[in-house]
Structures are given as C-alpha cells and as structure tokens.
Amino acid sequence: MTTPNTFDLSHHATDPFAVADAAAAVIRERTGGADHDVALVLGSGWGQTGDLIGETLETIENTDVPGFGAAAVAGHSGVMRSVAIGDTGRQALVYGTRTHFYEGKGVRAVVHGVRTAAALGCRSIVITNGCGGLREEWAPGTPVLISDHINLTAHSPIEGANFVDLTDVYSPRLRALAKEVDPGLDEGVYVQFRGPHYETPAEVRMAKIIGGDLVGMSTSLEAIAARQSGLEVLGISLVTNPAAGISKTPLNHEEVLEAGREAASRCGRLLAAVVGRI
C-alpha cells in the first residue's frame, strides 16, 4: 500500500504533477488498470448522486492515495469511487469530497483531485458545489449551471509563466448537453470567496454588482486547474440557501445539507444523464 502522507503538496520542492501521477498509479492499481473517462467532484448536497450514475466497481479511501486526505466538511464522504457509467462500458471517477482553500493546505492541495483525474486519463470533469443564490427566484434545492466565475481568492493554481485561456472555462458544449437533459436549467456566474465564514450582506451586494449570481467557497480554482490540464469542465451549483442579505434568516451549514437531501433525486438523475452522454 502506498504511504500517501509522505507527499507534501505545500512544499515547493515537490512537483504537484508528479504527485498526481503517483495518485493516478495507485487508483489504476486498485481498479485493475481501468480507464476512466470523466471525473466528478461532489460538493455539499451532491453526495448521493454518484449512486445513480451506475454500479460502484471499487471504493478507495482518500487516505490510501498520495496527496489526498480525509473529508474535512460535514456531509462529505472521504472516499473516491470508480463507477460504471450505466451500460456504456465507460467508467467515472467520483470524488466524495474536496479540499477547500479555507483549510489552509494551499492551492496545490485544492486542485490535486483535478490533476489526478487528468493523470488518470479523464477528458472531462463535472465540478459541483452547494452555494448561496443571489436571485430570489432560485429557491433552495435549485441546480444552476455555471456559465463563468469570478475568483476572489487572490490565488491561482497555475505557477510560473503558463498563460491559460479561460474564455470558455465552463464548456459551452457540456452546458448545452445538460440543457438537453434538463431544459429548465438556469445559468449563472459563480463567485468564489475564500471562506470559511459566510459572506456578509455587503459582500453579497458587491458580488451582485460585479456580475455574480452565486456565491460559494470552491470550484473556481479547480476549474482553472482543469483547463490547464486540458479537461473539459462542466460546473453545476446547487442553491442551498439565499445568500446573506437576500433572506432575513441566518445562514447555517445544516440548512445547506437539508437542501441537498431534498434535491438529491433531481440532481442525481441530472448528473447520471449528463455523464452518460459526455
């Protein structure tokens, strides 16, 4: 068994892409050398949806894989799964959790799952999250396609003079495919704050003024790393609560989890159908 925690992604002497290669090698070994076509990152509220994609062929503890750690957020699962995509003969790599930037482990750790998926041969990635909604018509439990993002973390996963075009960071092709599956899907611009505190009402107003529709604490750094690695990205947010100042009630994480539980069936069917067509 590989000893994963000997890999320090925060140390600049470490090559993060080499760690991703090492992680991919362990996953290949555990899955019998299987090819994986698409990866999914399941954020808050999306945890049950992997079950609807297809049969789980292998379950791997995150802590068994170089560079990965246990889940740090309630409602997330600290395992990754190799899942059959229906009866297509293809397989998906499903992450039950992510590393958030607010955990203080550095941006390399945040995007390690994305780079591992690319090293494993995935050509596309579906990145999901639970978020606050800025539009009053988006009730808790509403899935929204991410059309673009605004990264307010003041960080990038790209190091050095590597200039990556983010014009279509969230694939128009995959968004169109998702709308074929669910024509009622809206689109919006996702604004990533650092967290872990929720945004203030003034920050939410700012996000709206600069063009945001959704606010959260993940996704944009992962999407940037995915584009650097040549992955096609589909981003989907689950509106779990109105953002601060939109609703008069205080925000809490249990509200996020409850909205996810209530929306699990629709979100699961949506993801299963989309992944089956990618």
N, C-alpha and C positions, 0 to 999 in steps of 0.2 A: 504494500500500500504506500502511495506517495505521502510524504510528510508535507502538508501544504504550507504551514505557517513559517517555514524557513524562507519563504519568498516575501520580501519586504517591498511592497509596491511603492511605499513612500520614499524609499531611498534612491537617490538619483544615480547611484552606480548600477541599479537594477534596470534592465531593459524590459519595459512593460509588455512589449510584443513577444518577447521570449517567454515571459510568464504565461501569457495567453496560449502560446504554443504548447507549453508544458501542461496547462489545464486541459487543452483540447486532446492531448495524448491520453490523459487519464480517462476522459469521457469516452474516447474511442475504444479504449481497452475495456471499459465497463459495459459498453453497449455492443461488444462483439465486432468492432470496426465499422459500425453502421454509418452511412452518410446521413447528414441532416440538412434539410433544405431551408428551413425557416426557424427563427428563434422567437420566443415570446417572453416579454418581461411583464409579469403580473403584479400590478400595483395594488394599492388599497382598494378593496371592493371587488377585485377581479379574481380572487384566489380559487373559486370553484370552477372557473370557466375552462381550465385545462382539461377537466374531466370530460367535457362534451366534444373535444376535438377528436378523440379516439382512445384506443386502448393504451394504457401506460405499459411500456415494454421494460423499462428499467427506471428505478428510483435511486438517486445518488445524493448522499448527504453533502451539503456545501462544504463542510469542513474536511471532506475527503479529497477535495480538488484544490490544487495550488492557487493561492490568491483569493480564495473565497472564504467567507466567514458565516457564522450563524445569523439568523434573522434578528434584526435589532428593533423591529416595529411590530406591535401587536396586530394580529390579523394577517401577517405574512408567514409563509412557510419556508423553513430553512433547508429545503431540498430542491434539486433540479430533476426533471424527468425527461426521458426520451419517450415520445408519444407517437403512435401511429396516426397518420393523418387519414382518418376514415379507412377506405379500402384502396387508396391510391398507390400504396406501396412506398410512399414517402414518409419521412419522419420529421418531427418538430422537437426542438429543444426548448423546454418550458422551465423558466426560472420562477420559483415561488416567492422570491424576494429580490431586493436590490440593495446596494449600498447607497445611502443618501449622502449628499455633500455635507449635511449638518452633523454627520457622525464624526467628522474631523479626521478621517483616514486619508484625505487627499483625493484629488480628482482622478488619479490613476485607478484607485480602487473603485470609484463610482462607475467607471466605464469598462472595468475589467470583464464583466459579463458580455458586453458587446464585442469586445476584441476577441474573446474566447469563441463566441459564435462564428465570427469571421474566420478564425483559425480552424474551426471545425468544418468549414466549407459552406456555411449558410450564405445564401444570396440575398435574403431579406430578413427584416426583423420587425415585429409588432411590439411597440412600446406603449404600455397602458399606465394609467395613474388614476388616483382619486383626487379631486380638486374642488376648489371653490368656484362658483359660477357668478359672472357679473351681469348676466341677462336674467331679468325676472321671469321670463317665460321658460327658463330651464329649471324645472323642478328637480329636487334631489332624486337621483336614480336615472337621470338622462345621460346617455352616451353622446359624446360630441367628437367629431373628427378634428384633429389638429391640422390646421392649414399652414401654420407658421408659428414661430416662437420669438419671444424676447427674453434674452438671457441676462438676468440681473445679478448673477453670482459674481461677476467681475473675474471669472476664470474661464479657461478653455482647456479641453483635454489634449489639444494639439500643441506639441512642443517643437520649437525651432521654426525655421522659415519654410513651413509647409502650408501653402495657401489653398484652402479648400473652398470651393464654390458652394454656398448654401442657398442658392436661388430657389431650388426645389428640394429643400432638405426633407420635406414630407411629400412623398411621391404622389404626383397627380394621378398616375395610373392606379396605384393602390387605393387612393381615396375614391376614385370613380368605381373601382371594383366593389368597395364597401358600400357605396350608394346603390349599386345594383342589388346587393343583398338586402339592404335596408334603406329604401328611398327616403324615409323620414329623417335620416341623419342630418343634423346641422353641422356646420364647421365653425371653428373659432381659432383665435390666436392665443396661445398658451404663454403665460408669463411665469418664469421660474424665479422665485425668491430663494434665499439661502435657507431660511428656517433655522431651528425647528419651531420657533414661535410662529403663530399665525400672523397674517398681515394686519396692520392697523387699518381702520376705515380710510385714513388719509392715503395710505399706500395703495389701497384698492382703487380709490378715486384716481390716483396717479396712473395706475395700470390701465384704467379705462381711457384716460386722456391720451396715453401714448399708443393706444390701439389694441389693448388686451381685452379678451373675453373670458379667460380662465386664469386662475392663479393657483400655483402649487409649488412644490419643493423638489421636483425631479424632472426627468425627461430631456430637457434641452441639451445638457452636457452629453447624455447618452446618444442623442440623435446626431450631434456634431461628430462624435467618435465613430458612429456607424457610417456616416458619409465619408469620413477619412478612409475607412476600411473598405469602401465600395459597396456597402449594403444599401439596399432599397428600404426606406423607412415608412412604416405606417404608424401614426400616433393616434391613440384614442383616449380621451379623458372621460371619466365617469364623474359627473357633477354630483358630489355627495352632500353639498351644503351651499347655501348662498354665501358669497364672500362677506367678510366683515363690513358692516355698514349697509349691506343690501337687505339683510334681515335684522330684526331687533333682538333676536335670541343669541346668546353667547355661543361660540364655536367650541366643539369638543370632539375628541377622536372617536368616541363611541357612536356619535352621530354619523361619522364617516363610515364606520363598519356596518351600521344598521342599514344605511342607504345601499351599500354594496350587497348586503344579503338580500334585500328586496329586489335589486336589479339583476341578481346573478343569472337568472334564467335567460332574460333577453340578451345580456352581454355574452353569456356563454354560447348561445345559438349564433349570435353575430360573429364572434371570433371563430367558431368552428366552421361556419360557412365561408368566411373570408379566407381563412388559412387553407381550406380545401381548394380554393381557386387560385391561390398565389402560385 
